[in-house]
Structure formats: structure tokens, C-alpha cells
Amino acid sequence: MINIPKINDEDKTEITLPKLMKTKEVCNYFGIHRTTLDSWSKSKKLNPIKIKHSKWYKLDEIKSLVE
């Protein structure tokens, strides 16, 4: 769950949410099969975010995995 703080009129700070990629997009990005992505998730290389029945991955984590 993503918690978004309330913004008062006095406090005009900008909120940036992480950019997310779907499972299929991550598989295409790396050229891997979904089972490989699942094993990466189990080994904590990537931490999926579950939204309803879909898994999403943070773009920042994907970039750091490549580096």
C-alpha cells in the first residue's frame, strides 16, 4: 500500500511516486521468462508490488539491478 501524505495549502511540497513496470514489461526489458523473474523476486533481487492481481516492479530497482 502506498501512503500519500495530505498536502495543506501552506505546504506545497511536490510528491513523486515511483515509476512502475508490469511483469511483462520487465521480462521484455531483460529478455527473460516470467519464471526467471519470479525466482529473482523470491531471492529478493526485485521486490514486486502487488496491486489487485498484478505484480508491478519499481523502475529504480530494475535500473540498480542492471548496474
All heavy atoms as TSV, in Angstrom:
chain	resi	resn	atom	element	x	y	z
A	1	MET	N	N	0.840	-1.169	0.000
A	1	MET	CA	C	0.000	0.000	0.000
A	1	MET	C	C	0.889	1.237	0.000
A	1	MET	O	O	1.872	1.292	0.705
A	1	MET	CB	C	-0.908	-0.023	1.223
A	1	MET	CG	C	-1.807	1.182	1.307
A	1	MET	SD	S	-2.889	1.158	2.736
A	1	MET	CE	C	-4.119	0.035	2.158
A	2	ILE	N	N	0.530	2.203	-0.788
A	2	ILE	CA	C	1.279	3.450	-0.859
A	2	ILE	C	C	0.526	4.511	-0.078
A	2	ILE	O	O	-0.644	4.763	-0.333
A	2	ILE	CB	C	1.454	3.913	-2.324
A	2	ILE	CG1	C	2.228	2.853	-3.104
A	2	ILE	CG2	C	2.163	5.252	-2.385
A	2	ILE	CD1	C	2.319	3.142	-4.570
A	3	ASN	N	N	1.197	5.097	0.889
A	3	ASN	CA	C	0.589	6.164	1.675
A	3	ASN	C	C	1.003	7.511	1.099
A	3	ASN	O	O	2.188	7.776	0.947
A	3	ASN	CB	C	1.034	6.088	3.141
A	3	ASN	CG	C	0.496	4.851	3.819
A	3	ASN	OD1	O	-0.602	4.416	3.519
A	3	ASN	ND2	N	1.266	4.283	4.715
A	4	ILE	N	N	0.037	8.320	0.800
A	4	ILE	CA	C	0.297	9.651	0.269
A	4	ILE	C	C	-0.107	10.665	1.336
A	4	ILE	O	O	-1.264	10.691	1.747
A	4	ILE	CB	C	-0.496	9.916	-1.026
A	4	ILE	CG1	C	-0.102	8.873	-2.080
A	4	ILE	CG2	C	-0.237	11.331	-1.533
A	4	ILE	CD1	C	-0.896	8.952	-3.344
A	5	PRO	N	N	0.852	11.448	1.808
A	5	PRO	CA	C	0.514	12.419	2.852
A	5	PRO	C	C	-0.396	13.519	2.318
A	5	PRO	O	O	-0.362	13.852	1.140
A	5	PRO	CB	C	1.873	12.986	3.269
A	5	PRO	CG	C	2.757	12.725	2.114
A	5	PRO	CD	C	2.231	11.501	1.428
A	6	LYS	N	N	-1.206	14.046	3.215
A	6	LYS	CA	C	-2.082	15.155	2.842
A	6	LYS	C	C	-1.256	16.423	2.680
A	6	LYS	O	O	-0.298	16.649	3.406
A	6	LYS	CB	C	-3.156	15.365	3.905
A	6	LYS	CG	C	-4.124	14.223	4.006
A	6	LYS	CD	C	-5.176	14.497	5.040
A	6	LYS	CE	C	-6.125	13.323	5.128
A	6	LYS	NZ	N	-7.149	13.512	6.152
A	7	ILE	N	N	-1.655	17.237	1.731
A	7	ILE	CA	C	-0.940	18.488	1.480
A	7	ILE	C	C	-1.840	19.648	1.874
A	7	ILE	O	O	-2.971	19.757	1.405
A	7	ILE	CB	C	-0.548	18.618	-0.003
A	7	ILE	CG1	C	0.386	17.466	-0.393
A	7	ILE	CG2	C	0.118	19.955	-0.273
A	7	ILE	CD1	C	0.755	17.451	-1.845
A	8	ASN	N	N	-1.333	20.480	2.739
A	8	ASN	CA	C	-2.053	21.696	3.122
A	8	ASN	C	C	-1.781	22.772	2.087
A	8	ASN	O	O	-0.842	22.687	1.303
A	8	ASN	CB	C	-1.579	22.189	4.499
A	8	ASN	CG	C	-1.837	21.167	5.576
A	8	ASN	OD1	O	-2.767	20.365	5.474
A	8	ASN	ND2	N	-1.004	21.168	6.591
A	9	ASP	N	N	-2.601	23.804	2.076
A	9	ASP	CA	C	-2.364	24.917	1.166
A	9	ASP	C	C	-1.026	25.593	1.467
A	9	ASP	O	O	-0.364	26.101	0.586
A	9	ASP	CB	C	-3.499	25.944	1.253
A	9	ASP	CG	C	-4.777	25.400	0.622
A	9	ASP	OD1	O	-4.672	24.505	-0.248
A	9	ASP	OD2	O	-5.860	25.861	0.998
A	10	GLU	N	N	-0.645	25.576	2.750
A	10	GLU	CA	C	0.611	26.202	3.145
A	10	GLU	C	C	1.808	25.364	2.704
A	10	GLU	O	O	2.860	25.883	2.378
A	10	GLU	CB	C	0.653	26.370	4.669
A	10	GLU	CG	C	-0.489	27.189	5.217
A	10	GLU	CD	C	-0.653	27.000	6.713
A	10	GLU	OE1	O	0.078	26.172	7.298
A	10	GLU	OE2	O	-1.503	27.676	7.298
A	11	ASP	N	N	1.637	24.059	2.704
A	11	ASP	CA	C	2.726	23.144	2.375
A	11	ASP	C	C	2.554	22.659	0.935
A	11	ASP	O	O	1.832	21.724	0.670
A	11	ASP	CB	C	2.726	21.964	3.340
A	11	ASP	CG	C	3.892	21.034	3.128
A	11	ASP	OD1	O	4.920	21.474	2.590
A	11	ASP	OD2	O	3.768	19.862	3.498
A	12	LYS	N	N	3.241	23.254	0.011
A	12	LYS	CA	C	3.095	22.935	-1.406
A	12	LYS	C	C	4.214	22.017	-1.897
A	12	LYS	O	O	4.677	22.139	-3.002
A	12	LYS	CB	C	3.092	24.227	-2.241
A	12	LYS	CG	C	1.954	25.152	-1.948
A	12	LYS	CD	C	0.714	24.665	-2.615
A	12	LYS	CE	C	-0.401	25.687	-2.374
A	12	LYS	NZ	N	-1.577	25.432	-3.082
A	13	THR	N	N	4.657	21.086	-1.045
A	13	THR	CA	C	5.711	20.175	-1.471
A	13	THR	C	C	5.173	19.213	-2.522
A	13	THR	O	O	4.023	18.783	-2.471
A	13	THR	CB	C	6.260	19.363	-0.284
A	13	THR	OG1	O	5.188	18.672	0.336
A	13	THR	CG2	C	6.937	20.262	0.725
A	14	GLU	N	N	6.028	18.878	-3.454
A	14	GLU	CA	C	5.633	18.004	-4.550
A	14	GLU	C	C	5.855	16.552	-4.144
A	14	GLU	O	O	6.866	16.201	-3.549
A	14	GLU	CB	C	6.476	18.335	-5.776
A	14	GLU	CG	C	6.066	17.586	-6.999
A	14	GLU	CD	C	6.847	18.016	-8.219
A	14	GLU	OE1	O	7.070	19.226	-8.378
A	14	GLU	OE2	O	7.233	17.134	-8.987
A	15	ILE	N	N	4.908	15.703	-4.481
A	15	ILE	CA	C	5.012	14.289	-4.171
A	15	ILE	C	C	5.314	13.543	-5.470
A	15	ILE	O	O	4.619	13.718	-6.461
A	15	ILE	CB	C	3.704	13.748	-3.568
A	15	ILE	CG1	C	3.386	14.465	-2.266
A	15	ILE	CG2	C	3.792	12.257	-3.355
A	15	ILE	CD1	C	2.031	14.122	-1.721
A	16	THR	N	N	6.357	12.728	-5.439
A	16	THR	CA	C	6.657	11.910	-6.606
A	16	THR	C	C	6.528	10.446	-6.236
A	16	THR	O	O	7.098	9.993	-5.254
A	16	THR	CB	C	8.082	12.178	-7.129
A	16	THR	OG1	O	9.004	11.943	-6.072
A	16	THR	CG2	C	8.236	13.599	-7.623
A	17	LEU	N	N	5.744	9.736	-6.988
A	17	LEU	CA	C	5.566	8.311	-6.776
A	17	LEU	C	C	6.569	7.564	-7.650
A	17	LEU	O	O	6.948	8.047	-8.717
A	17	LEU	CB	C	4.142	7.898	-7.143
A	17	LEU	CG	C	3.033	8.537	-6.321
A	17	LEU	CD1	C	1.670	8.120	-6.870
A	17	LEU	CD2	C	3.151	8.142	-4.874
A	18	PRO	N	N	6.990	6.373	-7.222
A	18	PRO	CA	C	7.946	5.621	-8.040
A	18	PRO	C	C	7.312	5.179	-9.355
A	18	PRO	O	O	6.117	4.864	-9.405
A	18	PRO	CB	C	8.293	4.421	-7.160
A	18	PRO	CG	C	7.158	4.288	-6.215
A	18	PRO	CD	C	6.618	5.669	-6.011
A	19	LYS	N	N	8.109	5.178	-10.406
A	19	LYS	CA	C	7.620	4.687	-11.692
A	19	LYS	C	C	7.621	3.169	-11.633
A	19	LYS	O	O	8.546	2.559	-11.142
A	19	LYS	CB	C	8.513	5.194	-12.812
A	19	LYS	CG	C	8.492	6.703	-12.921
A	19	LYS	CD	C	9.014	7.147	-14.251
A	19	LYS	CE	C	9.121	8.642	-14.351
A	19	LYS	NZ	N	7.912	9.358	-14.305
A	20	LEU	N	N	6.546	2.570	-12.133
A	20	LEU	CA	C	6.363	1.124	-12.040
A	20	LEU	C	C	6.290	0.489	-13.418
A	20	LEU	O	O	5.849	1.116	-14.380
A	20	LEU	CB	C	5.087	0.802	-11.265
A	20	LEU	CG	C	4.985	1.352	-9.852
A	20	LEU	CD1	C	3.603	1.054	-9.278
A	20	LEU	CD2	C	6.057	0.780	-8.962
A	21	MET	N	N	6.730	-0.764	-13.500
A	21	MET	CA	C	6.649	-1.538	-14.733
A	21	MET	C	C	5.891	-2.830	-14.442
A	21	MET	O	O	6.047	-3.426	-13.382
A	21	MET	CB	C	8.045	-1.882	-15.244
A	21	MET	CG	C	8.839	-0.701	-15.742
A	21	MET	SD	S	10.516	-1.164	-16.258
A	21	MET	CE	C	10.187	-2.060	-17.759
A	22	LYS	N	N	5.087	-3.266	-15.397
A	22	LYS	CA	C	4.367	-4.524	-15.267
A	22	LYS	C	C	5.334	-5.692	-15.447
A	22	LYS	O	O	6.434	-5.534	-15.987
A	22	LYS	CB	C	3.272	-4.629	-16.331
A	22	LYS	CG	C	2.141	-3.661	-16.148
A	22	LYS	CD	C	1.110	-3.892	-17.229
A	22	LYS	CE	C	-0.051	-2.930	-17.085
A	22	LYS	NZ	N	-1.066	-3.161	-18.117
A	23	THR	N	N	4.900	-6.857	-15.025
A	23	THR	CA	C	5.715	-8.064	-15.133
A	23	THR	C	C	6.169	-8.302	-16.568
A	23	THR	O	O	7.345	-8.555	-16.832
A	23	THR	CB	C	4.919	-9.290	-14.628
A	23	THR	OG1	O	4.564	-9.062	-13.264
A	23	THR	CG2	C	5.716	-10.561	-14.747
A	24	LYS	N	N	5.257	-8.186	-17.504
A	24	LYS	CA	C	5.582	-8.421	-18.917
A	24	LYS	C	C	6.618	-7.417	-19.424
A	24	LYS	O	O	7.513	-7.772	-20.191
A	24	LYS	CB	C	4.302	-8.346	-19.752
A	24	LYS	CG	C	4.458	-8.782	-21.165
A	24	LYS	CD	C	3.108	-8.827	-21.874
A	24	LYS	CE	C	3.242	-9.380	-23.267
A	24	LYS	NZ	N	1.948	-9.490	-23.940
A	25	GLU	N	N	6.506	-6.171	-18.990
A	25	GLU	CA	C	7.457	-5.143	-19.408
A	25	GLU	C	C	8.861	-5.441	-18.877
A	25	GLU	O	O	9.847	-5.264	-19.593
A	25	GLU	CB	C	7.006	-3.765	-18.918
A	25	GLU	CG	C	5.727	-3.285	-19.555
A	25	GLU	CD	C	5.171	-2.015	-18.924
A	25	GLU	OE1	O	5.390	-1.805	-17.710
A	25	GLU	OE2	O	4.523	-1.259	-19.653
A	26	VAL	N	N	8.946	-5.909	-17.630
A	26	VAL	CA	C	10.252	-6.248	-17.044
A	26	VAL	C	C	10.862	-7.432	-17.781
A	26	VAL	O	O	12.058	-7.433	-18.096
A	26	VAL	CB	C	10.116	-6.551	-15.535
A	26	VAL	CG1	C	11.446	-6.999	-14.957
A	26	VAL	CG2	C	9.597	-5.337	-14.782
A	27	CYS	N	N	10.045	-8.441	-18.086
A	27	CYS	CA	C	10.539	-9.608	-18.831
A	27	CYS	C	C	11.057	-9.206	-20.204
A	27	CYS	O	O	12.113	-9.669	-20.634
A	27	CYS	CB	C	9.435	-10.653	-18.966
A	27	CYS	SG	S	9.035	-11.476	-17.408
A	28	ASN	N	N	10.339	-8.339	-20.882
A	28	ASN	CA	C	10.790	-7.862	-22.196
A	28	ASN	C	C	12.054	-7.026	-22.082
A	28	ASN	O	O	12.940	-7.110	-22.932
A	28	ASN	CB	C	9.691	-7.046	-22.881
A	28	ASN	CG	C	8.538	-7.903	-23.337
A	28	ASN	OD1	O	8.677	-9.098	-23.537
A	28	ASN	ND2	N	7.381	-7.295	-23.485
A	29	TYR	N	N	12.161	-6.216	-21.035
A	29	TYR	CA	C	13.319	-5.350	-20.815
A	29	TYR	C	C	14.597	-6.185	-20.670
A	29	TYR	O	O	15.627	-5.875	-21.258
A	29	TYR	CB	C	13.088	-4.499	-19.570
A	29	TYR	CG	C	14.184	-3.521	-19.243
A	29	TYR	CD1	C	14.254	-2.292	-19.896
A	29	TYR	CD2	C	15.142	-3.820	-18.284
A	29	TYR	CE1	C	15.258	-1.386	-19.595
A	29	TYR	CE2	C	16.146	-2.919	-17.971
A	29	TYR	CZ	C	16.200	-1.701	-18.638
A	29	TYR	OH	O	17.201	-0.818	-18.335
A	30	PHE	N	N	14.508	-7.284	-19.881
A	30	PHE	CA	C	15.675	-8.137	-19.644
A	30	PHE	C	C	15.796	-9.279	-20.657
A	30	PHE	O	O	16.816	-9.949	-20.719
A	30	PHE	CB	C	15.623	-8.743	-18.236
A	30	PHE	CG	C	15.971	-7.775	-17.149
A	30	PHE	CD1	C	15.015	-7.359	-16.243
A	30	PHE	CD2	C	17.253	-7.282	-17.016
A	30	PHE	CE1	C	15.341	-6.478	-15.223
A	30	PHE	CE2	C	17.582	-6.392	-16.004
A	30	PHE	CZ	C	16.621	-5.994	-15.107
A	31	GLY	N	N	14.729	-9.540	-21.397
A	31	GLY	CA	C	14.730	-10.668	-22.323
A	31	GLY	C	C	14.714	-11.999	-21.580
A	31	GLY	O	O	15.425	-12.931	-21.955
A	32	ILE	N	N	13.912	-12.066	-20.518
A	32	ILE	CA	C	13.846	-13.262	-19.684
A	32	ILE	C	C	12.426	-13.802	-19.654
A	32	ILE	O	O	11.474	-13.134	-20.070
A	32	ILE	CB	C	14.309	-12.971	-18.234
A	32	ILE	CG1	C	13.440	-11.866	-17.597
A	32	ILE	CG2	C	15.783	-12.612	-18.196
A	32	ILE	CD1	C	13.695	-11.635	-16.124
A	33	HIS	N	N	12.285	-15.022	-19.155
A	33	HIS	CA	C	10.977	-15.639	-18.989
A	33	HIS	C	C	10.404	-15.244	-17.626
A	33	HIS	O	O	11.140	-14.873	-16.711
A	33	HIS	CB	C	11.104	-17.163	-19.086
A	33	HIS	CG	C	9.797	-17.853	-19.256
A	33	HIS	ND1	N	9.080	-18.325	-18.197
A	33	HIS	CD2	C	9.078	-18.133	-20.355
A	33	HIS	CE1	C	7.964	-18.886	-18.630
A	33	HIS	NE2	N	7.932	-18.785	-19.943
A	34	ARG	N	N	9.115	-15.358	-17.502
A	34	ARG	CA	C	8.446	-14.968	-16.256
A	34	ARG	C	C	8.931	-15.786	-15.057
A	34	ARG	O	O	9.018	-15.276	-13.941
A	34	ARG	CB	C	6.938	-15.110	-16.423
A	34	ARG	CG	C	6.170	-14.637	-15.227
A	34	ARG	CD	C	4.697	-14.723	-15.461
A	34	ARG	NE	N	4.021	-14.311	-14.243
A	34	ARG	CZ	C	2.774	-13.940	-14.196
A	34	ARG	NH1	N	2.063	-13.928	-15.284
A	34	ARG	NH2	N	2.236	-13.581	-13.067
A	35	THR	N	N	9.263	-17.054	-15.270
A	35	THR	CA	C	9.745	-17.882	-14.166
A	35	THR	C	C	11.082	-17.357	-13.624
A	35	THR	O	O	11.339	-17.450	-12.421
A	35	THR	CB	C	9.903	-19.356	-14.582
A	35	THR	OG1	O	10.745	-19.429	-15.734
A	35	THR	CG2	C	8.556	-19.982	-14.879
A	36	THR	N	N	11.904	-16.818	-14.505
A	36	THR	CA	C	13.169	-16.218	-14.061
A	36	THR	C	C	12.888	-14.998	-13.196
A	36	THR	O	O	13.505	-14.823	-12.140
A	36	THR	CB	C	14.033	-15.807	-15.273
A	36	THR	OG1	O	14.250	-16.956	-16.097
A	36	THR	CG2	C	15.361	-15.230	-14.833
A	37	LEU	N	N	11.951	-14.186	-13.618
A	37	LEU	CA	C	11.574	-13.008	-12.843
A	37	LEU	C	C	11.011	-13.416	-11.484
A	37	LEU	O	O	11.322	-12.793	-10.459
A	37	LEU	CB	C	10.567	-12.154	-13.614
A	37	LEU	CG	C	10.152	-10.842	-12.963
A	37	LEU	CD1	C	11.355	-9.939	-12.731
A	37	LEU	CD2	C	9.116	-10.135	-13.807
A	38	ASP	N	N	10.222	-14.472	-11.460
A	38	ASP	CA	C	9.680	-14.971	-10.188
A	38	ASP	C	C	10.802	-15.431	-9.256
A	38	ASP	O	O	10.754	-15.177	-8.054
A	38	ASP	CB	C	8.693	-16.110	-10.424
A	38	ASP	CG	C	7.387	-15.631	-11.039
A	38	ASP	OD1	O	7.077	-14.430	-10.939
A	38	ASP	OD2	O	6.675	-16.483	-11.623
A	39	SER	N	N	11.810	-16.095	-9.809
A	39	SER	CA	C	12.922	-16.541	-8.957
A	39	SER	C	C	13.739	-15.352	-8.453
A	39	SER	O	O	14.237	-15.375	-7.324
A	39	SER	CB	C	13.818	-17.538	-9.696
A	39	SER	OG	O	14.548	-16.911	-10.707
A	40	TRP	N	N	13.884	-14.307	-9.270
A	40	TRP	CA	C	14.559	-13.087	-8.813
A	40	TRP	C	C	13.776	-12.454	-7.668
A	40	TRP	O	O	14.354	-11.942	-6.722
A	40	TRP	CB	C	14.712	-12.085	-9.945
A	40	TRP	CG	C	15.742	-12.444	-10.967
A	40	TRP	CD1	C	16.548	-13.550	-10.981
A	40	TRP	CD2	C	16.078	-11.702	-12.125
A	40	TRP	NE1	N	17.362	-13.536	-12.078
A	40	TRP	CE2	C	17.095	-12.409	-12.810
A	40	TRP	CE3	C	15.613	-10.523	-12.666
A	40	TRP	CZ2	C	17.657	-11.963	-13.993
A	40	TRP	CZ3	C	16.177	-10.073	-13.855
A	40	TRP	CH2	C	17.187	-10.784	-14.495
A	41	SER	N	N	12.457	-12.484	-7.761
A	41	SER	CA	C	11.614	-11.914	-6.701
A	41	SER	C	C	11.762	-12.719	-5.413
A	41	SER	O	O	11.835	-12.152	-4.324
A	41	SER	CB	C	10.155	-11.895	-7.131
A	41	SER	OG	O	9.974	-11.056	-8.249
A	42	LYS	N	N	11.819	-14.045	-5.535
A	42	LYS	CA	C	11.965	-14.899	-4.355
A	42	LYS	C	C	13.326	-14.712	-3.699
A	42	LYS	O	O	13.454	-14.813	-2.486
A	42	LYS	CB	C	11.766	-16.362	-4.733
A	42	LYS	CG	C	10.330	-16.693	-5.036
A	42	LYS	CD	C	10.154	-18.133	-5.450
A	42	LYS	CE	C	8.712	-18.386	-5.850
A	42	LYS	NZ	N	8.511	-19.737	-6.386
A	43	SER	N	N	14.353	-14.424	-4.513
A	43	SER	CA	C	15.699	-14.227	-3.958
A	43	SER	C	C	15.934	-12.777	-3.532
A	43	SER	O	O	17.044	-12.409	-3.177
A	43	SER	CB	C	16.756	-14.643	-4.971
A	43	SER	OG	O	16.730	-13.768	-6.092
A	44	LYS	N	N	14.884	-11.968	-3.589
A	44	LYS	CA	C	14.902	-10.564	-3.128
A	44	LYS	C	C	15.767	-9.649	-3.991
A	44	LYS	O	O	16.175	-8.586	-3.548
A	44	LYS	CB	C	15.349	-10.456	-1.666
A	44	LYS	CG	C	14.518	-11.260	-0.693
A	44	LYS	CD	C	13.116	-10.758	-0.633
A	44	LYS	CE	C	12.326	-11.557	0.398
A	44	LYS	NZ	N	10.937	-11.323	0.368
A	45	LYS	N	N	16.058	-10.047	-5.242
A	45	LYS	CA	C	16.759	-9.140	-6.150
A	45	LYS	C	C	15.818	-8.023	-6.586
A	45	LYS	O	O	16.237	-6.902	-6.798
A	45	LYS	CB	C	17.285	-9.897	-7.370
A	45	LYS	CG	C	18.421	-10.831	-7.045
A	45	LYS	CD	C	18.945	-11.517	-8.274
A	45	LYS	CE	C	20.058	-12.479	-7.904
A	45	LYS	NZ	N	20.564	-13.179	-9.082
A	46	LEU	N	N	14.548	-8.362	-6.737
A	46	LEU	CA	C	13.493	-7.391	-7.051
A	46	LEU	C	C	12.331	-7.632	-6.095
A	46	LEU	O	O	12.016	-8.778	-5.775
A	46	LEU	CB	C	12.999	-7.554	-8.486
A	46	LEU	CG	C	13.954	-7.164	-9.602
A	46	LEU	CD1	C	13.356	-7.539	-10.948
A	46	LEU	CD2	C	14.247	-5.683	-9.573
A	47	ASN	N	N	11.709	-6.570	-5.658
A	47	ASN	CA	C	10.567	-6.681	-4.752
A	47	ASN	C	C	9.308	-6.188	-5.450
A	47	ASN	O	O	9.135	-4.989	-5.621
A	47	ASN	CB	C	10.815	-5.856	-3.483
A	47	ASN	CG	C	12.009	-6.353	-2.719
A	47	ASN	OD1	O	12.135	-7.532	-2.464
A	47	ASN	ND2	N	12.906	-5.443	-2.365
A	48	PRO	N	N	8.445	-7.110	-5.861
A	48	PRO	CA	C	7.234	-6.687	-6.559
A	48	PRO	C	C	6.235	-6.019	-5.623
A	48	PRO	O	O	6.202	-6.283	-4.424
A	48	PRO	CB	C	6.667	-7.990	-7.113
A	48	PRO	CG	C	7.165	-9.033	-6.190
A	48	PRO	CD	C	8.519	-8.555	-5.724
A	49	ILE	N	N	5.447	-5.154	-6.209
A	49	ILE	CA	C	4.341	-4.520	-5.506
A	49	ILE	C	C	3.073	-5.143	-6.078
A	49	ILE	O	O	2.869	-5.119	-7.291
A	49	ILE	CB	C	4.338	-2.992	-5.731
A	49	ILE	CG1	C	5.615	-2.381	-5.191
A	49	ILE	CG2	C	3.121	-2.359	-5.096
A	49	ILE	CD1	C	5.807	-0.937	-5.602
A	50	LYS	N	N	2.259	-5.715	-5.226
A	50	LYS	CA	C	1.039	-6.355	-5.688
A	50	LYS	C	C	-0.106	-5.359	-5.657
A	50	LYS	O	O	-0.394	-4.763	-4.630
A	50	LYS	CB	C	0.716	-7.573	-4.833
A	50	LYS	CG	C	1.731	-8.676	-4.980
A	50	LYS	CD	C	1.375	-9.871	-4.142
A	50	LYS	CE	C	2.448	-10.933	-4.290
A	50	LYS	NZ	N	2.190	-12.100	-3.454
A	51	ILE	N	N	-0.735	-5.182	-6.807
A	51	ILE	CA	C	-1.910	-4.328	-6.934
A	51	ILE	C	C	-2.996	-5.194	-7.578
A	51	ILE	O	O	-2.859	-5.594	-8.730
A	51	ILE	CB	C	-1.630	-3.078	-7.784
A	51	ILE	CG1	C	-0.487	-2.263	-7.164
A	51	ILE	CG2	C	-2.890	-2.233	-7.923
A	51	ILE	CD1	C	-0.033	-1.099	-8.012
A	52	LYS	N	N	-4.002	-5.495	-6.799
A	52	LYS	CA	C	-5.057	-6.440	-7.185
A	52	LYS	C	C	-4.404	-7.762	-7.569
A	52	LYS	O	O	-3.769	-8.387	-6.759
A	52	LYS	CB	C	-5.944	-5.874	-8.273
A	52	LYS	CG	C	-6.800	-4.733	-7.792
A	52	LYS	CD	C	-7.866	-4.394	-8.771
A	52	LYS	CE	C	-8.708	-3.249	-8.223
A	52	LYS	NZ	N	-9.855	-2.992	-9.054
A	53	HIS	N	N	-4.521	-8.191	-8.824
A	53	HIS	CA	C	-3.974	-9.476	-9.254
A	53	HIS	C	C	-2.689	-9.315	-10.063
A	53	HIS	O	O	-2.225	-10.279	-10.659
A	53	HIS	CB	C	-5.008	-10.239	-10.078
A	53	HIS	CG	C	-6.272	-10.496	-9.330
A	53	HIS	ND1	N	-6.340	-11.402	-8.291
A	53	HIS	CD2	C	-7.507	-9.958	-9.429
A	53	HIS	CE1	C	-7.564	-11.415	-7.808
A	53	HIS	NE2	N	-8.297	-10.546	-8.473
A	54	SER	N	N	-2.139	-8.120	-10.085
A	54	SER	CA	C	-0.947	-7.854	-10.885
A	54	SER	C	C	0.256	-7.558	-10.003
A	54	SER	O	O	0.120	-7.059	-8.895
A	54	SER	CB	C	-1.181	-6.646	-11.796
A	54	SER	OG	O	-2.262	-6.873	-12.652
A	55	LYS	N	N	1.430	-7.868	-10.532
A	55	LYS	CA	C	2.676	-7.508	-9.863
A	55	LYS	C	C	3.320	-6.379	-10.653
A	55	LYS	O	O	3.369	-6.408	-11.883
A	55	LYS	CB	C	3.641	-8.694	-9.819
A	55	LYS	CG	C	3.228	-9.783	-8.875
A	55	LYS	CD	C	4.275	-10.873	-8.850
A	55	LYS	CE	C	3.853	-12.028	-7.977
A	55	LYS	NZ	N	4.836	-13.127	-8.031
A	56	TRP	N	N	3.813	-5.393	-9.943
A	56	TRP	CA	C	4.491	-4.255	-10.534
A	56	TRP	C	C	5.869	-4.144	-9.910
A	56	TRP	O	O	6.073	-4.492	-8.752
A	56	TRP	CB	C	3.710	-2.973	-10.263
A	56	TRP	CG	C	2.361	-2.958	-10.919
A	56	TRP	CD1	C	1.241	-3.617	-10.524
A	56	TRP	CD2	C	1.999	-2.264	-12.101
A	56	TRP	NE1	N	0.203	-3.361	-11.371
A	56	TRP	CE2	C	0.638	-2.535	-12.349
A	56	TRP	CE3	C	2.685	-1.429	-12.973
A	56	TRP	CZ2	C	-0.035	-2.004	-13.436
A	56	TRP	CZ3	C	2.001	-0.897	-14.046
A	56	TRP	CH2	C	0.659	-1.181	-14.276
A	57	TYR	N	N	6.813	-3.632	-10.666
A	57	TYR	CA	C	8.186	-3.508	-10.184
A	57	TYR	C	C	8.639	-2.064	-10.320
A	57	TYR	O	O	8.312	-1.389	-11.297
A	57	TYR	CB	C	9.108	-4.417	-11.002
A	57	TYR	CG	C	8.773	-5.879	-10.824
A	57	TYR	CD1	C	7.791	-6.498	-11.594
A	57	TYR	CD2	C	9.417	-6.635	-9.868
A	57	TYR	CE1	C	7.478	-7.834	-11.416
A	57	TYR	CE2	C	9.117	-7.977	-9.683
A	57	TYR	CZ	C	8.139	-8.565	-10.461
A	57	TYR	OH	O	7.827	-9.881	-10.275
A	58	LYS	N	N	9.415	-1.612	-9.328
A	58	LYS	CA	C	9.916	-0.243	-9.344
A	58	LYS	C	C	11.032	-0.115	-10.374
A	58	LYS	O	O	11.953	-0.927	-10.399
A	58	LYS	CB	C	10.454	0.160	-7.969
A	58	LYS	CG	C	9.398	0.283	-6.912
A	58	LYS	CD	C	10.020	0.704	-5.608
A	58	LYS	CE	C	8.998	0.749	-4.492
A	58	LYS	NZ	N	9.612	1.116	-3.213
A	59	LEU	N	N	10.937	0.916	-11.189
A	59	LEU	CA	C	11.931	1.161	-12.228
A	59	LEU	C	C	13.307	1.395	-11.620
A	59	LEU	O	O	14.314	0.934	-12.157
A	59	LEU	CB	C	11.515	2.359	-13.082
A	59	LEU	CG	C	12.390	2.690	-14.273
A	59	LEU	CD1	C	12.496	1.519	-15.224
A	59	LEU	CD2	C	11.845	3.916	-14.995
A	60	ASP	N	N	13.388	2.065	-10.470
A	60	ASP	CA	C	14.661	2.318	-9.809
A	60	ASP	C	C	15.360	1.009	-9.423
A	60	ASP	O	O	16.577	0.882	-9.565
A	60	ASP	CB	C	14.472	3.180	-8.563
A	60	ASP	CG	C	13.979	4.579	-8.886
A	60	ASP	OD1	O	14.150	5.004	-10.041
A	60	ASP	OD2	O	13.435	5.234	-7.986
A	61	GLU	N	N	14.592	0.023	-8.938
A	61	GLU	CA	C	15.178	-1.261	-8.564
A	61	GLU	C	C	15.690	-2.003	-9.792
A	61	GLU	O	O	16.715	-2.667	-9.745
A	61	GLU	CB	C	14.157	-2.127	-7.823
A	61	GLU	CG	C	13.867	-1.668	-6.423
A	61	GLU	CD	C	12.894	-2.588	-5.701
A	61	GLU	OE1	O	12.487	-3.633	-6.257
A	61	GLU	OE2	O	12.545	-2.255	-4.563
A	62	ILE	N	N	14.956	-1.885	-10.891
A	62	ILE	CA	C	15.363	-2.555	-12.134
A	62	ILE	C	C	16.670	-1.942	-12.638
A	62	ILE	O	O	17.597	-2.655	-13.012
A	62	ILE	CB	C	14.259	-2.443	-13.196
A	62	ILE	CG1	C	13.038	-3.247	-12.728
A	62	ILE	CG2	C	14.742	-2.911	-14.552
A	62	ILE	CD1	C	11.792	-2.982	-13.509
A	63	LYS	N	N	16.760	-0.622	-12.603
A	63	LYS	CA	C	17.984	0.051	-13.049
A	63	LYS	C	C	19.177	-0.318	-12.170
A	63	LYS	O	O	20.274	-0.536	-12.669
A	63	LYS	CB	C	17.793	1.567	-13.063
A	63	LYS	CG	C	16.911	2.053	-14.184
A	63	LYS	CD	C	16.773	3.558	-14.140
A	63	LYS	CE	C	15.922	4.068	-15.279
A	63	LYS	NZ	N	15.755	5.528	-15.233
A	64	SER	N	N	18.967	-0.408	-10.862
A	64	SER	CA	C	20.074	-0.760	-9.966
A	64	SER	C	C	20.492	-2.215	-10.155
A	64	SER	O	O	21.664	-2.553	-9.958
A	64	SER	CB	C	19.705	-0.486	-8.503
A	64	SER	OG	O	18.687	-1.364	-8.086
A	65	LEU	N	N	19.586	-3.085	-10.556
A	65	LEU	CA	C	19.925	-4.468	-10.828
A	65	LEU	C	C	20.814	-4.579	-12.068
A	65	LEU	O	O	21.727	-5.392	-12.110
A	65	LEU	CB	C	18.653	-5.294	-11.008
A	65	LEU	CG	C	18.804	-6.803	-11.145
A	65	LEU	CD1	C	19.438	-7.391	-9.885
A	65	LEU	CD2	C	17.478	-7.450	-11.411
A	66	VAL	N	N	20.569	-3.722	-13.041
A	66	VAL	CA	C	21.362	-3.724	-14.268
A	66	VAL	C	C	22.779	-3.238	-13.985
A	66	VAL	O	O	23.746	-3.776	-14.530
A	66	VAL	CB	C	20.689	-2.850	-15.360
A	66	VAL	CG1	C	21.598	-2.678	-16.550
A	66	VAL	CG2	C	19.360	-3.450	-15.762
A	67	GLU	N	N	22.904	-2.259	-13.112
A	67	GLU	CA	C	24.226	-1.705	-12.799
A	67	GLU	C	C	25.001	-2.691	-12.004
A	67	GLU	O	O	26.003	-3.116	-12.101
A	67	GLU	CB	C	24.094	-0.409	-12.000
A	67	GLU	CG	C	23.435	0.685	-12.786
A	67	GLU	CD	C	23.131	1.897	-11.929
A	67	GLU	OE1	O	23.290	1.843	-10.698
A	67	GLU	OE2	O	22.727	2.917	-12.494
